[in-house]
Amino acid sequence: MVKLPFYARWTIILLGIILAGYIMVVAKFILIPFFWSVFLALLLAPPVQWLEQHRFSGGWAITLVMVVATVIMGFIFYIISSQIVSLVSELPSITRRLEQWYHEIRAAVEMYLGIPYEQQRAELLKSLSSYLEQGFNTLGNTLTYTAKTATMLGVMPVYVFLLLYYRQSFTEFIRQLYRHRQPDQALELLAKAGTVVQGYLRGLLIVTLLVGVMAFLTFLTLGVKYALAFALFVALFNLIPYVGVFISSSVSILYVFLTTDSLWYPALTFALLWGIQLFENNIVTPYIVGSRIKLNPLVVVLTVFTGATIWGVSGMVLFIPMIGALKMLLDEAEATQPYGYLLGAKR
């Protein structure tokens, strides 16, 4: 077998990465729900296997687990939607407060910067007209995206059921594919990758629940309305490394600032949420998630932004376990261990 020169190998690798990225962008309508379904199937596989060991047939075990999971998700969605509806009813009072601040800021601008009040209004209306034009264009895209999202959510249960039902067929496929090249080793490597991702997702789910409980108790103690909705918001955005914490904390602090008369409440909210993140990052996550996926922080940041560019919010969440599984595979082969070491965290 002819060994290609160094530059030729790297050219092929880079072209392969570019082609893979292009396929991910073009086929994201198919790939996003499929990969979400793969991760959900990995999470649901243990209870399905437990039921199958206790005299449930494969189809009935999968159906029962999926029904229970759907009921739980539906209950969470109902709570979030009811809280959001109640929150929207308070928007007029928040708007009046914003309007009051708006007039105070304009008066301060006229006093200290010498820009006349009416001139400010003209400039503001000019800017608003531009933003509204962009907003109407965005609205059409948003409606289209919402329809696509509904389609994705509708097809995911089918994917999850079939992935769980035919999981033994995938194992047999790998065994036949590598029947002349150590099939047991290939199956062991695949099982190890699945176990790593499965453990990471299970740990991430536990961490999300703990963060949600701590955030709920924080908001409840501070007397924040819709504490449950904001706690779920903080917990879900905690799935996005680094960026999600900033977004959820900023929105929560802004709401507290707009609905209270003292600066102590938003300041205390900031301090408590910051304390939760310190506790979660330094104690909870290392203990529960452990070293299942140990990535370099630089790699995590690049992965988050790459995922956001390719698949949006889904990419920010999904790409982390995918890169973690890739690192584990690189660590197994002697020729690619340096690349796995480069992706890994400092020991």
C-alpha positions as CSV (number, residue, x, y, z in Angstrom):
1,M,0.0,0.0,0.0
2,V,1.4,3.4,-1.1
3,K,1.8,5.9,1.7
4,L,0.7,9.4,0.8
5,P,2.9,12.4,1.5
6,F,2.2,14.5,4.6
7,Y,0.7,17.4,2.7
8,A,-1.5,15.1,0.6
9,R,-2.9,13.4,3.7
10,W,-3.7,16.7,5.4
11,T,-5.3,18.0,2.2
12,I,-7.6,15.0,2.0
13,I,-8.5,15.4,5.8
14,L,-9.3,19.1,5.4
15,L,-11.4,18.5,2.3
16,G,-13.2,15.8,4.2
17,I,-13.9,18.2,7.1
18,I,-15.1,20.9,4.7
19,L,-17.4,18.3,2.9
20,A,-18.7,17.1,6.3
21,G,-19.5,20.7,7.4
22,Y,-21.3,21.4,4.1
23,I,-23.4,18.2,4.4
24,M,-24.3,19.2,8.0
25,V,-25.5,22.6,6.9
26,V,-27.4,21.4,3.8
27,A,-29.0,18.4,5.5
28,K,-29.5,19.9,9.0
29,F,-33.3,19.5,8.6
30,I,-32.7,15.7,8.6
31,L,-29.6,15.4,10.8
32,I,-30.7,17.6,13.8
33,P,-33.8,15.5,14.7
34,F,-31.8,12.3,14.0
35,F,-28.9,13.1,16.3
36,W,-31.3,14.4,19.0
37,S,-33.1,11.0,18.6
38,V,-29.8,9.1,18.9
39,F,-29.0,10.8,22.2
40,L,-32.6,10.3,23.5
41,A,-32.4,6.7,22.6
42,L,-29.1,6.4,24.5
43,L,-30.8,7.9,27.6
44,L,-33.9,5.6,27.3
45,A,-31.9,2.4,26.5
46,P,-31.2,1.4,30.2
47,P,-34.9,1.4,31.3
48,V,-35.9,-0.4,28.1
49,Q,-33.3,-3.1,28.7
50,W,-34.5,-3.4,32.3
51,L,-38.1,-4.0,31.2
52,E,-36.9,-6.5,28.6
53,Q,-35.1,-8.4,31.3
54,H,-38.4,-8.5,33.3
55,R,-40.6,-10.3,30.7
56,F,-41.6,-7.3,28.5
57,S,-41.2,-7.7,24.8
58,G,-39.0,-5.3,22.9
59,G,-41.9,-3.3,21.3
60,W,-43.9,-3.0,24.5
61,A,-40.9,-2.1,26.6
62,I,-40.0,0.7,24.2
63,T,-43.6,1.9,24.0
64,L,-44.0,2.0,27.8
65,V,-40.7,3.9,28.4
66,M,-41.5,6.4,25.6
67,V,-45.0,7.0,27.0
68,V,-43.7,7.8,30.5
69,A,-41.0,10.1,29.0
70,T,-43.6,11.8,26.9
71,V,-45.9,12.4,29.8
72,I,-43.0,13.9,31.9
73,M,-42.0,16.2,29.0
74,G,-45.6,17.2,28.4
75,F,-46.0,18.1,32.1
76,I,-42.9,20.2,32.0
77,F,-44.0,21.9,28.8
78,Y,-47.5,22.6,30.3
79,I,-45.8,24.3,33.4
80,I,-43.5,26.4,31.2
81,S,-46.3,27.5,28.9
82,S,-48.7,28.4,31.7
83,Q,-46.1,30.4,33.4
84,I,-45.1,32.2,30.2
85,V,-48.8,33.0,29.5
86,S,-49.0,34.6,33.0
87,L,-45.7,36.4,32.5
88,V,-47.0,37.9,29.2
89,S,-50.0,39.3,31.0
90,E,-47.6,41.5,33.1
91,L,-45.9,43.0,30.0
92,P,-48.0,46.2,30.1
93,S,-46.8,47.1,33.5
94,I,-43.2,46.4,32.5
95,T,-43.7,48.4,29.4
96,R,-44.9,51.4,31.4
97,R,-41.8,51.3,33.5
98,L,-39.6,51.1,30.5
99,E,-41.4,54.1,29.0
100,Q,-40.8,56.1,32.2
101,W,-37.1,55.3,32.0
102,Y,-37.1,56.1,28.3
103,H,-38.3,59.7,29.0
104,E,-35.9,60.1,31.9
105,I,-33.0,59.0,29.7
106,R,-34.0,61.4,26.9
107,A,-34.2,64.3,29.4
108,A,-30.8,63.4,30.7
109,V,-29.4,63.3,27.2
110,E,-30.8,66.7,26.5
111,M,-29.4,68.1,29.7
112,Y,-25.9,66.7,29.6
113,L,-25.2,66.1,25.8
114,G,-27.2,69.1,24.5
115,I,-29.2,67.0,22.0
116,P,-32.7,68.6,21.7
117,Y,-35.6,66.4,22.8
118,E,-37.4,66.5,19.4
119,Q,-34.2,65.7,17.5
120,Q,-33.8,62.6,19.7
121,R,-37.3,61.5,18.7
122,A,-36.6,61.9,15.0
123,E,-33.4,59.9,15.2
124,L,-35.2,57.3,17.3
125,L,-38.1,57.0,14.8
126,K,-35.5,56.6,12.0
127,S,-33.8,53.8,13.8
128,L,-37.1,52.1,14.8
129,S,-38.3,52.1,11.2
130,S,-35.1,50.4,10.2
131,Y,-35.5,47.8,13.0
132,L,-39.1,47.2,12.1
133,E,-38.3,46.5,8.5
134,Q,-35.7,44.0,9.6
135,G,-38.2,42.6,12.1
136,F,-40.9,41.9,9.5
137,N,-38.3,40.1,7.4
138,T,-37.3,38.1,10.4
139,L,-40.9,37.2,11.3
140,G,-41.3,35.3,8.0
141,N,-38.2,33.4,8.7
142,T,-39.3,32.7,12.2
143,L,-42.7,31.3,11.1
144,T,-40.9,29.1,8.6
145,Y,-38.4,27.9,11.3
146,T,-41.3,27.2,13.7
147,A,-43.0,25.0,11.1
148,K,-39.8,23.1,10.5
149,T,-39.2,22.7,14.3
150,A,-42.8,21.3,14.7
151,T,-42.0,18.8,11.9
152,M,-38.7,17.8,13.6
153,L,-40.4,17.2,16.9
154,G,-43.1,15.2,15.3
155,V,-40.6,12.8,13.6
156,M,-38.3,12.4,16.6
157,P,-40.5,9.8,18.5
158,V,-40.5,7.6,15.4
159,Y,-36.7,7.9,15.1
160,V,-36.3,7.0,18.8
161,F,-38.6,4.0,18.7
162,L,-36.9,2.6,15.6
163,L,-33.4,3.2,16.9
164,L,-34.3,1.3,20.1
165,Y,-36.1,-1.4,18.3
166,Y,-33.4,-2.1,15.8
167,R,-30.4,-1.6,18.1
168,Q,-29.4,-5.3,17.9
169,S,-29.5,-5.0,14.1
170,F,-26.9,-2.2,14.2
171,T,-24.7,-4.4,16.4
172,E,-25.0,-7.3,13.9
173,F,-24.2,-4.8,11.0
174,I,-20.9,-3.9,12.7
175,R,-20.1,-7.5,13.3
176,Q,-20.6,-8.4,9.6
177,L,-18.9,-5.3,8.4
178,Y,-15.7,-6.1,10.3
179,R,-16.0,-9.9,10.2
180,H,-12.5,-10.1,8.6
181,R,-10.9,-7.5,10.8
182,Q,-11.5,-8.2,14.5
183,P,-15.3,-7.6,14.8
184,D,-15.2,-8.0,18.6
185,Q,-12.7,-5.1,18.9
186,A,-14.8,-2.9,16.7
187,L,-18.0,-3.7,18.7
188,E,-16.1,-3.1,22.0
189,L,-14.9,0.3,20.8
190,L,-18.4,1.2,19.6
191,A,-19.9,0.1,22.9
192,K,-17.3,2.1,24.8
193,A,-18.2,5.3,22.8
194,G,-21.9,4.7,23.4
195,T,-21.3,4.2,27.1
196,V,-19.2,7.4,27.4
197,V,-21.9,9.5,25.6
198,Q,-24.7,7.8,27.6
199,G,-22.9,8.5,30.9
200,Y,-22.3,12.0,29.9
201,L,-25.9,12.6,29.0
202,R,-27.2,11.0,32.1
203,G,-24.9,13.1,34.3
204,L,-25.8,16.2,32.3
205,L,-29.5,15.5,33.0
206,I,-28.9,15.1,36.7
207,V,-26.8,18.3,36.8
208,T,-29.6,20.2,34.9
209,L,-32.2,19.0,37.5
210,L,-30.0,20.1,40.4
211,V,-29.4,23.5,38.8
212,G,-33.1,23.9,38.2
213,V,-33.9,23.0,41.9
214,M,-31.3,25.4,43.2
215,A,-32.4,28.2,40.9
216,F,-36.1,27.6,41.8
217,L,-35.2,27.9,45.5
218,T,-33.2,31.1,44.8
219,F,-36.0,32.8,43.0
220,L,-38.6,31.6,45.5
221,T,-36.5,33.0,48.4
222,L,-36.2,36.3,46.6
223,G,-40.0,36.4,46.0
224,V,-39.6,36.5,42.2
225,K,-42.8,35.8,40.4
226,Y,-42.9,32.8,38.0
227,A,-39.9,31.4,39.9
228,L,-40.5,28.0,38.3
229,A,-40.4,29.3,34.7
230,F,-37.2,31.2,35.3
231,A,-35.7,28.2,37.1
232,L,-36.4,26.0,34.1
233,F,-35.1,28.6,31.8
234,V,-31.8,28.8,33.8
235,A,-31.5,25.0,34.0
236,L,-32.1,24.4,30.2
237,F,-29.7,27.1,29.1
238,N,-27.1,25.6,31.5
239,L,-26.9,22.8,28.9
240,I,-25.0,25.3,26.6
241,P,-21.5,25.7,28.1
242,Y,-20.4,29.2,29.0
243,V,-22.8,31.1,26.7
244,G,-26.1,29.6,28.1
245,V,-25.2,30.7,31.7
246,F,-24.6,34.3,30.6
247,I,-27.9,34.5,28.6
248,S,-30.2,32.9,31.2
249,S,-28.6,35.0,34.1
250,S,-28.9,38.2,32.1
251,V,-32.6,37.7,31.3
252,S,-33.4,36.7,34.9
253,I,-31.6,39.7,36.4
254,L,-33.2,42.1,33.9
255,Y,-36.7,40.8,34.9
256,V,-35.9,41.2,38.6
257,F,-34.6,44.7,37.9
258,L,-37.7,45.7,35.9
259,T,-40.2,44.3,38.5
260,T,-38.6,45.6,41.8
261,D,-38.0,49.0,43.2
262,S,-34.6,48.3,44.8
263,L,-31.3,47.6,43.2
264,W,-30.6,45.1,46.0
265,Y,-32.8,42.4,44.5
266,P,-31.1,42.3,41.0
267,A,-27.7,42.5,42.8
268,L,-28.7,39.6,45.1
269,T,-30.0,37.7,42.2
270,F,-26.7,38.1,40.4
271,A,-24.8,37.0,43.5
272,L,-26.9,33.9,44.1
273,L,-26.9,32.8,40.4
274,W,-23.2,33.3,40.3
275,G,-22.9,31.2,43.5
276,I,-25.0,28.4,41.9
277,Q,-22.7,28.4,38.8
278,L,-19.6,28.2,41.0
279,F,-21.1,25.3,43.0
280,E,-22.2,23.5,39.8
281,N,-18.9,24.0,37.9
282,N,-16.5,23.1,40.7
283,I,-18.4,20.5,42.7
284,V,-21.6,19.1,41.1
285,T,-20.4,18.7,37.5
286,P,-17.0,17.2,38.3
287,Y,-18.5,14.7,40.8
288,I,-21.5,13.6,38.7
289,V,-20.3,14.0,35.1
290,G,-16.7,13.3,36.2
291,S,-14.1,12.5,33.5
292,R,-16.5,10.9,31.0
293,I,-15.9,13.7,28.5
294,K,-12.9,15.7,29.4
295,L,-12.4,18.4,26.8
296,N,-10.0,21.4,26.7
297,P,-11.9,24.6,27.5
298,L,-10.7,26.1,24.3
299,V,-12.0,23.1,22.3
300,V,-15.4,23.5,24.2
301,V,-15.7,27.2,23.3
302,L,-14.8,26.5,19.6
303,T,-17.2,23.5,19.6
304,V,-20.0,25.6,21.0
305,F,-19.6,28.4,18.4
306,T,-19.1,26.0,15.6
307,G,-22.2,24.1,16.6
308,A,-24.1,27.4,16.7
309,T,-22.9,28.3,13.2
310,I,-23.9,25.0,11.7
311,W,-27.0,23.9,13.7
312,G,-28.0,26.8,15.8
313,V,-28.9,26.1,19.5
314,S,-29.1,22.4,18.8
315,G,-25.5,22.4,17.6
316,M,-24.4,24.2,20.8
317,V,-25.8,21.3,22.8
318,L,-25.2,18.3,20.5
319,F,-21.7,19.0,19.4
320,I,-20.1,18.6,22.8
321,P,-20.9,14.9,23.3
322,M,-20.1,14.3,19.6
323,I,-16.6,15.8,20.0
324,G,-16.2,13.9,23.3
325,A,-17.0,10.6,21.5
326,L,-14.5,11.6,18.8
327,K,-11.8,12.3,21.4
328,M,-12.4,8.8,22.9
329,L,-12.0,7.2,19.5
330,L,-8.8,9.2,18.8
331,D,-7.4,8.0,22.2
332,E,-7.9,4.4,21.3
333,A,-5.7,4.3,18.2
334,E,-2.0,4.8,18.7
335,A,-1.6,6.8,15.5
336,T,-4.3,9.4,16.5
337,Q,-3.5,9.6,20.3
338,P,-1.7,13.0,19.9
339,Y,-4.9,14.5,18.4
340,G,-7.0,13.1,21.3
341,Y,-4.5,14.5,23.8
342,L,-4.8,17.9,22.0
343,L,-8.6,17.9,22.5
344,G,-8.4,16.8,26.1
345,A,-8.2,18.9,29.2
346,K,-4.9,19.4,30.9
347,R,-4.2,16.6,33.4
